[in-house]
Every structure is written in C-alpha cells, then in structure tokens.
Amino acid sequence: MRILVTGSSGQIGTNLALRLLEDGHEVFGVDNRLNTWTDDFRYLLQDLSQHYPAFPGGIGGVEYPPADLVVHLAAHAKVHQLVREPHRALENAVMTFNVLEYCRQQRVPLVFSSTREVYGDVRRFEGYGEESADFAFTESPYSASKIASEALIYSYARCYALRYLVFRFSNVYGRFDNDLRRMSRVLPLFTHSILRGEPITVYGGADKVLDFTYVDDCIEGIVRGIEELAVGRIGNETINLAFGEGNTLVRAAELIGAELGVEPRMTMAPSLLGEVTHYVADIRKARDLLGWTPRVPLDDGIPRSVAWFREHRSVHPEDDLPHAVDASEIGWKAYATPPGA
C-alpha cells in the first residue's frame, strides 16, 4: 500500500513511517522541517498551514506520489505555545482542511491524529469514553484546534463520503521524543534534568494524573487501524489509543530517577494555563474494533525510554544544556467553582 504521512519528521510520524516500511508499504512524508532521526524514507518539505487551494495529485500545486491512504499527523502540538500564540490553532485547522481537500479529490481514506486534550479536564465526567468529548469543555486553543479538525472530518464523511479513522492519543513517549529544543515533552525533559542533577518542576502537583502511552503501543494501534480501514472492515470511527491506566507525574519522575540512579529533586507548582490535569483513557473500543491491547506499562516503558535517551545523548553531547519552561510567559490555570458546589 502507498501511504502518505504528514508530520513525518515528528516522533509518531518517524516511528510510524519506519514501521510501515518494515511491513512492506511504500511511504512518502510531508513536513515543514527536516527529519533529524532517519533518512530511510522520502519526504517533502512543505508548510501545510498555508491557505492553499487543493489540486489533484498534491497540495498547493506540489505533486505528490500516488497514495492509497493518508495519515495526517502534522500540527502545531505545543499546548503552551498555542496559549501564547493562539493563531497557530487556526493554522492546525487549515492544515486539516488542506489534507481533507486532498483526500476528497483523490478519493482516499484518512487517519487523523487527535488528542486526549479534546476531553478537557475530564474529572468532570463519569467516564473517559470517546463520546465524552464536548467542545464546550476544551481547555486551550490547541484542544480547540483538534476538536474543530475532528468536526471538519466528520462533515467531510457526511458530505463527501470520506472514510476515516480518528485516533485520540495520550502522552506518547519513547524513541525519537527527546528533541527538547523543538518540543518540551515532560518525560524526556524530566530525564534531561534529573540526569544533570537539576531540580524538576511538577506542574499540577502530586495529584496530576496522566495516561502515558509507549510509542510502540501507539504505532501498533495506528497500523492496525490503517489495515482495517484500507480493506473496509472498519471506518468512520473515533478511537482512544492509550495504555488505559493513570500514573502521577511524581511516579513517572521517580521511575526515571530510579533508572538513572539519581534521586529526583521535585518542586510542586500549579498547573499551567491550558493543561489537562487528570486523564485516564477508556480503551475498550480499540480492543473491540482493532483487537489491540497495549503491552508496555510505564514500569517497562520508562527503562526503554531512558535507554534510548542515554544512547542518543552519547552521540549528541551538545544537547546537554540547561532547559526550562518559562511559566511566567504562560500563566497559571484557574479553576472555576462547579455549579451547585
């Protein structure tokens, strides 16, 4: 199968492209930056956030190789950056529109990467199933851009018979995630700081719970979705892909410290503006539709992730520099009193 992957230079895009190649598929990528991890597949440098008209065979007048299916991962994915620069949320929606127009004109199905951020602060819900998402509870411009993109996809399915799968990811970590100059992901940032003997800040405090997903589990779920969508066994579904178990950031930091042989020095701080403070995915739908079960709990994923980090850092010692999130540019999250409380 010929598969077009947007956002092919990112963590999920790179891991997915390499897995698809291993499985015998042809892969062509699109990204607005160079892939620093591998040169094993072809890709085009293109900014998909421009207001391009879609032409047959490509976007913005640029010809793409023929594709049988598109995986759309490209997005501005830094939640805090979009709090500071909300116009990038609109660019995310424009990217999705451009890709949808390509899929509509080429009549190919779409796999879209959404996020657990669309649920907002799900502590207000009884459960964490896919039907719980509600645009009224989005917490940030980033989450709004993702739920808006989902709405565009659902509309194209109804208007133009587009076949799709939407996957909602949750805190994917592991291989190819430690480019801290580009994106401060929490687990590689903790690893970086603890390894340097520096204190870490746990935004959201000891009670912040997230559902961490090892990258191989995420990729396995996407690949199964691609295969099922391509042959028409499933379609037009929105599916959570996560481990299905909550862990505090404190526990994640302790596991990293144990792997490094360093006692982490932690400072507790309020959550940053736009952050979700509690999420555990209901993954029954992924199990039922895809026959998919995550296999790497945090206790096993952290050692793998730390090993990859140390291996990469040994080759790139120039990355061993101080790094911090400037919370003063973002602001703290304020909690409204729930009605009737």
C-alpha positions as CSV (number, residue, x, y, z in Angstrom):
1,M,0.0,0.0,0.0
2,R,1.2,3.6,-0.7
3,I,0.8,5.7,2.4
4,L,1.2,9.5,2.7
5,V,2.2,10.6,6.2
6,T,2.0,14.3,7.1
7,G,4.1,15.4,10.1
8,S,6.6,12.7,9.1
9,S,9.6,14.2,10.9
10,G,8.0,14.1,14.4
11,Q,8.1,11.3,16.9
12,I,5.0,9.4,15.9
13,G,5.5,10.2,12.2
14,T,9.0,8.8,12.2
15,N,8.2,5.7,14.2
16,L,5.1,5.0,12.0
17,A,6.9,5.5,8.7
18,L,9.7,3.1,9.7
19,R,7.2,0.5,10.9
20,L,5.2,0.8,7.6
21,L,8.4,0.4,5.6
22,E,9.2,-2.7,7.7
23,D,5.7,-4.1,6.9
24,G,6.3,-3.7,3.2
25,H,4.4,-0.5,2.4
26,E,5.6,2.5,0.4
27,V,5.8,5.7,2.5
28,F,6.0,9.3,1.4
29,G,6.2,12.0,4.0
30,V,5.4,15.7,4.2
31,D,6.7,18.0,6.9
32,N,7.9,21.6,7.3
33,R,11.2,20.6,8.9
34,L,14.0,18.1,8.2
35,N,13.8,14.7,9.8
36,T,16.8,14.5,12.1
37,W,16.2,10.9,13.1
38,T,16.4,9.0,9.8
39,D,16.7,9.2,6.0
40,D,15.1,5.9,5.3
41,F,12.0,7.3,3.6
42,R,11.3,10.1,1.1
43,Y,9.6,13.2,2.3
44,L,8.8,16.7,1.0
45,L,9.4,19.9,2.9
46,Q,6.2,21.8,2.8
47,D,4.2,24.0,5.2
48,L,0.6,22.7,5.1
49,S,-0.7,25.6,7.2
50,Q,-0.9,27.9,4.2
51,H,-4.2,28.8,2.5
52,Y,-3.6,26.5,-0.4
53,P,-6.2,25.5,-3.0
54,A,-6.0,21.8,-3.3
55,F,-5.1,20.4,-6.7
56,P,-5.4,16.8,-7.9
57,G,-2.2,15.0,-7.0
58,G,-1.0,17.3,-4.3
59,I,-1.4,20.4,-2.1
60,G,-0.5,23.9,-3.2
61,G,0.4,22.9,-6.7
62,V,3.1,20.5,-5.4
63,E,2.8,17.0,-6.9
64,Y,2.7,14.0,-4.5
65,P,3.3,10.4,-5.4
66,P,0.1,8.4,-5.7
67,A,-1.3,7.4,-2.3
68,D,-3.9,4.8,-1.2
69,L,-4.3,6.3,2.3
70,V,-3.3,9.4,4.2
71,V,-2.2,9.6,7.8
72,H,-2.4,13.2,9.0
73,L,-0.1,13.8,12.0
74,A,1.1,17.4,11.1
75,A,0.1,20.0,13.7
76,H,1.4,22.7,16.0
77,A,1.4,20.4,19.0
78,K,2.9,22.6,21.8
79,V,0.0,23.3,24.1
80,H,1.8,26.1,25.8
81,Q,3.0,27.7,22.6
82,L,-0.6,27.9,21.4
83,V,-1.7,29.5,24.6
84,R,0.9,32.3,23.8
85,E,0.3,32.2,20.1
86,P,-3.4,31.2,19.5
87,H,-3.3,32.0,15.8
88,R,-1.4,28.6,15.4
89,A,-4.7,26.9,16.4
90,L,-6.2,28.3,13.3
91,E,-3.2,27.0,11.3
92,N,-3.9,23.5,12.7
93,A,-7.4,23.7,11.3
94,V,-6.1,24.9,8.0
95,M,-3.7,22.0,7.8
96,T,-6.6,19.6,8.3
97,F,-8.7,21.4,5.7
98,N,-5.9,21.2,3.1
99,V,-5.4,17.4,3.8
100,L,-9.1,16.8,3.7
101,E,-9.4,18.5,0.3
102,Y,-6.5,16.3,-1.0
103,C,-8.3,13.2,0.3
104,R,-11.6,14.3,-1.2
105,Q,-10.2,14.9,-4.6
106,Q,-8.0,11.8,-4.6
107,R,-10.8,9.7,-3.0
108,V,-8.5,8.2,-0.4
109,P,-9.3,7.5,3.3
110,L,-7.8,9.4,6.1
111,V,-6.3,8.5,9.5
112,F,-6.2,11.6,11.8
113,S,-4.2,12.1,15.0
114,S,-6.3,13.8,17.6
115,T,-5.6,14.1,21.3
116,R,-7.0,13.4,24.8
117,E,-6.9,17.2,25.1
118,V,-10.3,17.3,23.4
119,Y,-11.9,15.9,26.6
120,G,-10.9,19.0,28.6
121,D,-10.5,18.3,32.3
122,V,-12.3,15.0,32.3
123,R,-12.6,14.9,36.0
124,R,-16.0,16.5,35.4
125,F,-17.2,13.3,33.6
126,E,-18.2,10.0,34.9
127,G,-16.2,8.1,32.3
128,Y,-13.5,8.6,29.7
129,G,-15.1,7.1,26.6
130,E,-14.9,8.6,23.2
131,E,-18.5,10.0,23.4
132,S,-17.4,12.2,26.4
133,A,-15.7,14.8,24.3
134,D,-17.5,18.1,24.2
135,F,-16.2,21.3,22.5
136,A,-17.7,23.3,25.4
137,F,-15.0,21.9,27.7
138,T,-11.9,22.4,25.6
139,E,-9.1,23.8,27.8
140,S,-6.8,25.5,25.3
141,P,-6.5,26.8,21.7
142,Y,-4.7,23.6,20.9
143,S,-7.5,21.3,22.1
144,A,-10.0,23.5,20.3
145,S,-8.0,23.1,17.1
146,K,-8.1,19.4,17.4
147,I,-11.8,19.1,18.1
148,A,-12.5,21.6,15.3
149,S,-10.4,19.4,13.0
150,E,-12.4,16.4,14.1
151,A,-15.6,18.3,13.2
152,L,-14.3,19.0,9.7
153,I,-13.5,15.3,9.2
154,Y,-17.0,14.2,10.3
155,S,-18.6,16.8,8.0
156,Y,-16.5,15.5,5.0
157,A,-17.6,12.0,5.8
158,R,-21.2,13.0,5.6
159,C,-20.9,15.4,2.7
160,Y,-18.4,13.6,0.5
161,A,-18.4,10.0,1.8
162,L,-14.9,10.3,3.1
163,R,-13.8,7.2,5.0
164,Y,-11.7,8.0,8.1
165,L,-10.4,6.9,11.5
166,V,-9.7,9.4,14.2
167,F,-7.3,8.3,16.9
168,R,-7.0,10.3,20.2
169,F,-3.5,9.9,21.6
170,S,-2.4,10.4,25.2
171,N,1.2,11.4,26.3
172,V,3.1,9.2,23.8
173,Y,6.7,8.8,24.9
174,G,9.8,6.8,23.9
175,R,12.0,6.7,20.8
176,F,12.6,10.0,18.9
177,D,10.9,12.2,21.6
178,N,13.9,13.9,23.1
179,D,14.4,16.9,20.8
180,L,13.9,19.4,23.7
181,R,14.9,22.4,21.6
182,R,11.9,21.8,19.5
183,M,9.3,20.5,22.0
184,S,9.5,20.1,25.8
185,R,7.8,16.7,26.3
186,V,7.5,16.1,30.0
187,L,9.2,12.7,30.3
188,P,12.4,13.5,28.2
189,L,12.5,16.9,30.0
190,F,12.5,15.1,33.4
191,T,15.1,12.7,32.1
192,H,17.3,15.5,30.9
193,S,17.1,17.5,34.1
194,I,17.4,14.5,36.5
195,L,20.5,13.2,34.6
196,R,22.0,16.7,35.0
197,G,21.3,16.7,38.7
198,E,18.9,19.7,38.3
199,P,15.5,20.1,40.1
200,I,12.4,19.4,38.2
201,T,9.0,21.2,38.4
202,V,5.9,19.1,38.6
203,Y,3.2,21.4,37.2
204,G,-0.1,20.2,38.6
205,G,1.4,18.8,41.7
206,A,1.3,15.3,43.2
207,D,-2.3,14.8,42.2
208,K,-1.8,15.3,38.4
209,V,-2.6,12.0,36.7
210,L,-2.0,11.2,33.0
211,D,-2.2,8.2,30.8
212,F,1.3,7.6,29.3
213,T,1.5,5.6,26.1
214,Y,4.7,3.9,25.0
215,V,5.3,4.7,21.3
216,D,5.4,1.1,20.1
217,D,1.9,0.6,21.5
218,C,0.7,3.7,19.8
219,I,2.2,2.7,16.5
220,E,0.7,-0.8,16.7
221,G,-2.7,0.7,17.1
222,I,-2.3,3.0,14.2
223,V,-1.0,0.3,11.9
224,R,-4.0,-2.0,12.8
225,G,-6.3,0.9,12.1
226,I,-4.7,1.5,8.7
227,E,-5.0,-2.1,7.7
228,E,-8.7,-2.3,8.8
229,L,-9.6,1.0,7.2
230,A,-7.9,0.1,3.9
231,V,-9.8,-3.1,3.4
232,G,-13.1,-1.6,4.6
233,R,-13.6,-3.8,7.7
234,I,-14.0,-0.7,9.9
235,G,-14.3,3.0,9.2
236,N,-15.7,6.3,10.4
237,E,-14.8,5.7,14.0
238,T,-13.1,7.7,16.7
239,I,-10.9,5.7,19.0
240,N,-8.8,6.3,22.1
241,L,-5.2,5.0,21.9
242,A,-3.6,5.0,25.3
243,F,-2.5,2.5,27.9
244,G,-5.7,2.8,29.9
245,E,-4.0,3.4,33.2
246,G,-3.3,6.6,35.1
247,N,0.0,7.5,36.7
248,T,1.0,10.6,38.5
249,L,3.8,12.8,37.2
250,V,5.6,12.2,40.5
251,R,5.6,8.5,40.0
252,A,6.9,8.9,36.4
253,A,9.8,11.1,37.8
254,E,10.6,8.5,40.5
255,L,10.8,5.8,37.9
256,I,13.1,7.9,35.8
257,G,15.3,8.7,38.8
258,A,15.5,5.0,39.7
259,E,16.6,4.1,36.2
260,L,19.2,6.8,36.2
261,G,20.3,6.1,39.8
262,V,19.6,9.7,40.9
263,E,17.1,10.9,43.5
264,P,14.9,13.4,41.7
265,R,14.5,16.8,43.4
266,M,10.9,17.9,42.7
267,T,9.2,21.2,43.2
268,M,5.4,21.2,43.1
269,A,3.6,24.0,41.2
270,P,0.1,24.8,40.0
271,S,-0.9,23.6,36.5
272,L,-0.1,25.8,33.6
273,L,-2.8,27.5,31.7
274,G,-4.4,25.2,29.1
275,E,-3.3,22.0,30.7
276,V,-5.5,19.0,31.4
277,T,-4.8,17.8,35.0
278,H,-6.4,14.3,35.0
279,Y,-7.0,11.8,32.2
280,V,-7.3,8.0,32.0
281,A,-8.5,6.6,28.7
282,D,-11.3,4.1,28.2
283,I,-9.6,1.8,25.6
284,R,-12.4,-0.8,25.2
285,K,-13.3,0.5,21.7
286,A,-9.7,0.0,20.4
287,R,-9.7,-3.5,21.8
288,D,-13.1,-4.4,20.4
289,L,-12.6,-2.9,16.9
290,L,-8.9,-3.4,16.3
291,G,-8.1,-6.4,18.5
292,W,-5.4,-4.1,20.0
293,T,-4.0,-4.4,23.5
294,P,-1.2,-2.1,24.9
295,R,1.7,-4.2,26.1
296,V,4.1,-1.7,27.7
297,P,3.2,-0.3,31.1
298,L,5.1,2.7,32.5
299,D,7.3,0.5,34.6
300,D,8.6,-1.1,31.4
301,G,8.4,1.9,29.1
302,I,10.5,4.2,31.3
303,P,13.6,2.0,31.2
304,R,13.3,1.7,27.4
305,S,12.8,5.4,27.1
306,V,15.7,6.3,29.3
307,A,17.9,3.8,27.5
308,W,17.1,5.5,24.2
309,F,17.7,8.9,25.7
310,R,21.1,8.0,27.0
311,E,22.1,6.3,23.7
312,H,21.1,9.4,21.8
313,R,22.7,11.8,24.2
314,S,26.0,9.9,24.0
315,V,26.0,10.7,20.3
316,H,24.8,14.3,20.8
317,P,26.5,15.6,23.9
318,E,25.9,19.1,22.6
319,D,22.3,18.7,23.7
320,D,23.4,18.6,27.4
321,L,22.4,22.1,28.2
322,P,20.1,23.7,30.8
323,H,16.5,23.7,29.7
324,A,13.4,25.1,31.4
325,V,9.8,26.0,30.7
326,D,9.2,29.7,31.4
327,A,5.9,29.5,33.2
328,S,5.8,33.3,33.5
329,E,5.0,33.6,29.8
330,I,2.1,31.2,30.1
331,G,0.3,31.8,33.3
332,W,-1.3,29.5,35.9
333,K,-4.5,27.7,35.4
334,A,-7.5,28.9,37.3
335,Y,-10.3,26.6,38.4
336,A,-13.9,27.8,38.4
337,T,-16.2,26.6,41.1
338,P,-18.6,24.0,39.6
339,P,-22.2,25.0,39.5
340,G,-24.0,23.9,42.7
341,A,-20.7,23.4,44.6
